[in-house]
Amino acid sequence: MQCPRGYACCGGSQHARLKAVRKGDDLFSELVEDERLNFFQEAWRHKDCPYMCMTINLDGKGRCKKCKTLDTNIKPTRFPMLFDGVPAGVPSDEAEEVEDRRTIKGAVIEDEEKFRGRVILRLGSHWGGRGGEGGGCLDVSCDEELSVAAKQMKLADKLVLDLKDGRVFTCCQGDGCDKCFVRKSRANASTQCDQCRHAKHNSGRYAKRREQNRDIRVDPKSTVPLTSLSSQELSQRVASLNRNRKVESKRLQRLIVKFNDYKSNTTEREVSDEMRKHMVEAANDLVDACEKQTI
């Protein structure tokens, strides 16, 4: 059958025991009646095998996902007819696929002693065995193999590896930090590199200073850049700015109303001007009278 471009035909089950059963065998009729199987195009397949599927969906053995799952499930407990005549404990001719139920954390470092030996060997051959002398710290992050070893330890939730020679191989626990180092073994040894330790210390100082200057930071007239504010501080500062704008807008509106009222009341304005003129004249007369009395 010709498949369209980008598609291929599933090769069906590749399990040796199932492939060995062909038409005419006594076991063939029993397997054909099994609802989990389907014999199509001279191959055993999963009952839901699509036969034709995209090439990228086929594994290295040319199986679709359904047929791959079928091969994984062919075990004595599920297909006992395929394992008749094989004594318990005797391995078959084919090495059965054994599912590894370990988690990544459990499988990443299979043998800690060998792992420790590889780290010590790498330190001895490329770093002269140094690290940890006099309580010092040797950064070995630039070594490719030791950097990979540190990542393996992190996957296994293991930050410190005791080298059994008075030193420890440590992974930095800082977020996003891939540094690893060797130092002298002690109970209170830090699991952070100098950079992450200083960053943590400074972050505490910055947080304390932000809290002390909180009112200044959210003040509308503050010169602190908006990008330096937290989301809560930014919302408070914007609210203060909006509140001040509203107050100023209302004040201007009241001034405009007063000005409009003054322009509309021309009669009152003329009267008030005339009154002012008389008051000025009266004040001048009073001044003159006072000067005459003084003289």
C-alpha positions as CSV (number, residue, x, y, z in Angstrom):
1,M,0.0,0.0,0.0
2,Q,1.4,3.4,-1.0
3,C,1.5,5.8,1.8
4,P,1.2,9.6,1.4
5,R,4.3,11.7,2.0
6,G,5.1,12.0,5.7
7,Y,3.1,8.8,6.5
8,A,4.2,5.2,7.0
9,C,2.7,1.8,7.7
10,C,3.1,0.5,11.3
11,G,5.1,-2.7,11.4
12,G,3.0,-4.2,14.1
13,S,4.2,-6.0,17.2
14,Q,7.9,-6.8,17.3
15,H,7.7,-9.2,20.2
16,A,9.5,-12.4,19.3
17,R,7.0,-14.7,21.0
18,L,4.0,-13.1,19.3
19,K,5.7,-12.9,15.9
20,A,6.5,-16.6,16.1
21,V,2.8,-17.5,16.0
22,R,1.8,-17.7,12.4
23,K,-1.3,-19.0,10.5
24,G,-1.7,-22.7,10.9
25,D,-0.2,-22.9,14.4
26,D,-2.4,-24.3,17.1
27,L,-2.0,-21.0,19.1
28,F,-3.1,-18.9,16.2
29,S,-6.8,-19.5,16.5
30,E,-6.7,-18.7,20.2
31,L,-4.9,-15.4,19.7
32,V,-7.2,-14.4,16.9
33,E,-10.1,-14.6,19.3
34,D,-8.3,-12.4,21.8
35,E,-10.0,-9.0,21.9
36,R,-6.7,-7.2,22.6
37,L,-5.1,-8.4,19.3
38,N,-5.7,-8.1,15.6
39,F,-3.9,-10.0,12.8
40,F,-3.6,-7.7,9.8
41,Q,-1.2,-7.5,6.8
42,E,0.7,-10.6,8.1
43,A,1.5,-9.0,11.4
44,W,0.0,-9.0,14.9
45,R,-1.2,-5.6,16.0
46,H,-3.0,-3.9,18.8
47,K,-6.7,-3.9,18.3
48,D,-6.6,0.0,18.0
49,C,-3.6,0.1,15.7
50,P,-4.2,2.8,12.9
51,Y,-1.9,0.9,10.5
52,M,-1.1,4.1,8.6
53,C,0.2,7.0,10.7
54,M,2.7,9.9,10.6
55,T,6.3,8.9,10.4
56,I,7.2,11.0,13.4
57,N,4.8,8.9,15.5
58,L,6.7,5.6,14.8
59,D,9.4,4.5,17.2
60,G,12.8,3.0,16.2
61,K,11.2,-0.4,15.5
62,G,8.6,1.0,13.2
63,R,5.7,0.6,15.7
64,C,2.9,3.0,16.5
65,K,2.2,3.9,20.1
66,K,-0.5,1.3,20.4
67,C,1.7,-1.6,19.2
68,K,4.5,-0.4,21.3
69,T,2.2,-0.6,24.4
70,L,1.1,-4.1,23.3
71,D,4.7,-5.3,23.3
72,T,5.3,-3.8,26.7
73,N,2.3,-5.6,28.1
74,I,3.2,-9.1,26.8
75,K,4.0,-10.8,30.1
76,P,3.2,-14.2,31.6
77,T,0.5,-12.6,33.7
78,R,-1.4,-11.1,30.8
79,F,-0.6,-13.6,27.9
80,P,0.1,-16.9,29.7
81,M,-0.5,-18.8,26.4
82,L,2.7,-17.4,25.0
83,F,4.7,-18.5,27.9
84,D,3.4,-22.1,28.3
85,G,6.2,-24.6,28.8
86,V,8.7,-22.2,30.2
87,P,9.5,-23.1,33.8
88,A,9.4,-20.4,36.4
89,G,12.7,-18.7,36.9
90,V,14.2,-19.9,33.6
91,P,14.9,-17.0,31.2
92,S,13.5,-17.3,27.7
93,D,15.5,-17.1,24.5
94,E,14.6,-13.4,24.2
95,A,15.6,-10.9,26.8
96,E,12.2,-9.5,27.9
97,E,11.9,-5.8,28.3
98,V,11.8,-5.0,32.1
99,E,10.1,-1.8,33.1
100,D,12.3,0.3,35.3
101,R,9.9,1.7,37.9
102,R,12.6,3.8,39.6
103,T,12.1,7.6,39.6
104,I,14.7,9.8,38.0
105,K,16.0,10.8,41.4
106,G,16.4,7.2,42.3
107,A,18.2,6.2,39.1
108,V,20.4,9.1,38.4
109,I,23.1,8.0,40.9
110,E,22.9,4.2,40.8
111,D,26.1,3.5,42.8
112,E,27.2,6.3,45.1
113,E,30.6,4.7,45.8
114,K,31.5,4.6,42.0
115,F,30.1,8.1,41.6
116,R,32.3,9.3,44.5
117,G,35.3,7.6,43.0
118,R,34.8,9.3,39.6
119,V,34.6,12.7,41.3
120,I,37.8,12.1,43.2
121,L,39.6,10.7,40.1
122,R,38.6,13.8,38.2
123,L,39.8,16.1,40.9
124,G,43.1,14.2,41.1
125,S,43.8,14.2,37.4
126,H,42.7,17.7,36.5
127,W,42.9,19.7,39.7
128,G,45.8,18.0,41.4
129,G,43.6,16.7,44.1
130,R,43.4,20.3,45.5
131,G,40.4,21.8,47.2
132,G,39.6,22.4,50.8
133,E,43.1,23.0,52.1
134,G,43.0,25.1,55.2
135,G,39.3,25.5,55.0
136,G,39.5,27.1,51.6
137,C,37.1,26.6,48.7
138,L,37.9,25.5,45.2
139,D,35.4,26.4,42.5
140,V,35.4,23.5,39.9
141,S,32.4,24.7,37.9
142,C,34.5,25.2,34.8
143,D,35.2,21.5,34.6
144,E,32.7,19.9,32.2
145,E,32.5,16.5,33.9
146,L,32.3,17.8,37.5
147,S,29.6,20.3,36.3
148,V,27.6,17.3,34.9
149,A,28.1,15.5,38.2
150,A,26.7,18.4,40.1
151,K,23.6,18.5,37.9
152,Q,23.1,14.7,38.6
153,M,23.3,15.4,42.3
154,K,20.7,18.1,42.1
155,L,18.4,15.8,40.2
156,A,18.8,13.3,43.1
157,D,18.1,16.0,45.7
158,K,21.7,15.7,47.0
159,L,23.6,18.9,47.4
160,V,26.7,17.6,49.4
161,L,28.8,14.5,48.6
162,D,31.2,13.4,51.2
163,L,34.5,12.4,49.5
164,K,35.6,10.4,52.6
165,D,38.9,12.2,52.7
166,G,38.0,15.3,54.8
167,R,36.5,17.1,51.8
168,V,33.0,17.5,50.4
169,F,31.9,18.1,46.8
170,T,29.0,20.6,47.0
171,C,26.4,22.0,44.6
172,C,25.2,25.5,45.1
173,Q,21.6,25.6,46.1
174,G,21.0,29.1,44.7
175,D,18.1,29.4,42.2
176,G,19.5,29.0,38.7
177,C,23.1,28.7,39.9
178,D,25.1,25.8,38.4
179,K,28.3,26.3,40.4
180,C,30.0,23.5,42.2
181,F,32.9,23.5,44.6
182,V,35.1,21.4,46.9
183,R,35.8,22.5,50.4
184,K,36.9,21.1,53.8
185,S,34.2,19.0,55.5
186,R,32.6,20.6,58.5
187,A,29.2,20.6,60.1
188,N,28.2,24.2,59.4
189,A,29.5,24.2,55.8
190,S,27.5,26.4,53.5
191,T,25.8,25.0,50.4
192,Q,25.9,28.3,48.6
193,C,28.6,29.9,46.5
194,D,30.0,33.3,47.5
195,Q,27.9,35.1,44.9
196,C,24.6,33.5,45.9
197,R,25.4,34.1,49.6
198,H,26.1,37.7,49.1
199,A,23.0,38.1,46.9
200,K,20.9,36.6,49.7
201,H,22.5,38.9,52.3
202,N,22.0,42.0,50.1
203,S,18.4,41.0,49.3
204,G,17.7,41.0,53.1
205,R,19.2,44.5,53.5
206,Y,17.3,45.8,50.5
207,A,14.0,44.5,51.8
208,K,14.6,46.1,55.2
209,R,15.5,49.4,53.6
210,R,12.4,49.3,51.3
211,E,10.2,48.7,54.4
212,Q,11.8,51.7,56.3
213,N,11.4,54.0,53.3
214,R,8.0,52.7,52.2
215,D,6.1,56.0,52.7
216,I,8.8,57.9,50.7
217,R,8.7,55.3,47.9
218,V,5.0,55.6,47.3
219,D,4.8,59.4,47.7
220,P,3.6,61.0,44.4
221,K,6.6,63.4,44.5
222,S,9.1,60.6,45.1
223,T,12.1,60.4,42.7
224,V,12.3,56.6,43.0
225,P,11.9,55.1,39.5
226,L,8.7,53.2,38.9
227,T,10.7,50.2,37.6
228,S,12.2,49.8,41.1
229,L,8.8,49.6,42.9
230,S,7.0,46.4,43.7
231,S,3.6,45.7,42.2
232,Q,1.9,46.7,45.5
233,E,4.0,49.9,45.9
234,L,3.3,50.8,42.2
235,S,-0.4,50.5,42.7
236,Q,-0.3,52.7,45.8
237,R,1.8,55.3,44.1
238,V,-0.5,55.4,41.1
239,A,-3.5,55.7,43.4
240,S,-1.9,58.7,45.1
241,L,-1.1,60.4,41.8
242,N,-4.7,59.9,40.6
243,R,-6.1,61.2,43.9
244,N,-3.9,64.4,43.6
245,R,-5.0,64.9,40.0
246,K,-8.6,64.7,41.0
247,V,-8.2,67.2,43.9
248,E,-6.3,69.7,41.6
249,S,-8.9,69.2,38.9
250,K,-11.8,70.1,41.2
251,R,-9.9,73.1,42.5
252,L,-9.5,74.4,39.0
253,Q,-13.1,73.7,38.2
254,R,-14.2,75.9,41.2
255,L,-12.0,78.7,40.0
256,I,-13.5,78.6,36.5
257,V,-17.0,78.7,38.0
258,K,-16.1,81.7,40.1
259,F,-14.6,83.5,37.1
260,N,-17.6,82.8,34.9
261,D,-19.9,84.1,37.7
262,Y,-17.8,87.2,38.0
263,K,-18.1,87.9,34.2
264,S,-21.9,87.3,34.2
265,N,-22.6,89.6,37.1
266,T,-21.5,92.9,35.3
267,T,-23.9,95.0,37.4
268,E,-22.5,93.8,40.6
269,R,-19.0,94.3,39.3
270,E,-19.8,98.0,38.4
271,V,-21.4,98.6,41.8
272,S,-18.4,97.1,43.5
273,D,-16.0,99.3,41.4
274,E,-18.0,102.4,42.3
275,M,-18.0,101.4,46.0
276,R,-14.2,100.9,45.8
277,K,-13.8,104.4,44.3
278,H,-15.8,106.0,47.1
279,M,-13.9,104.1,49.7
280,V,-10.6,105.3,48.3
281,E,-11.8,108.9,48.3
282,A,-13.0,108.5,51.9
283,A,-9.7,107.1,52.9
284,N,-7.8,109.9,51.3
285,D,-10.0,112.5,53.0
286,L,-9.4,110.8,56.3
287,V,-5.7,110.9,55.7
288,D,-5.9,114.6,54.9
289,A,-7.9,115.3,58.0
290,C,-5.5,113.5,60.2
291,E,-2.5,115.5,58.8
292,K,-4.3,118.8,59.4
293,Q,-5.0,117.8,63.0
294,T,-1.4,116.7,63.4
295,I,-0.2,120.1,62.2
